[in-house]
């Protein structure tokens, strides 16, 4: 049992997954900040596209 726990601690696969998780979290933060910063412009763009489809 101790050998398996020792082997588990020495494996580096978990480290790679943690790095991917941190990268994903960073991308999510950048996306949220970008959407918050451009929120009004995106909303007006969606409104204009919607009204164009409606023929208004």
Secondary structure, 3 states (H helix, E strand, C coil): CHHHHHHHHHCCHHHHHHHHHHHHHHHHHHHHHHHHHCHHHHHHHHHHHHHHHHCC
